Amino acid sequence: MIKKFEVGFVDRVKNVNTEVREFRYAATFLNISRGYEISKFIFGDGVDMLYYIVGDMGIGIFRDLKETGNYCIGLDQN
């Protein structure tokens, strides 16, 4: 199921901005502190958008977003 989300997201991003050249993956869903660290790193590296799918990792991401004012797209099971 995750692969379907990835394919759709990548397709739409490249449809809007053909210059997008990189997608990064966290390889975890449940680690809150890892979500925070990844968000800090990704936005600190100049990335425009973070897209996360399911899990507690989103809590860490949103903690960083609250501090920095950045935005993300995400979803969970419901």
Order of alpha helices (4+ residues) and beta strands (2+ residues): alpha-alpha-beta-alpha-beta
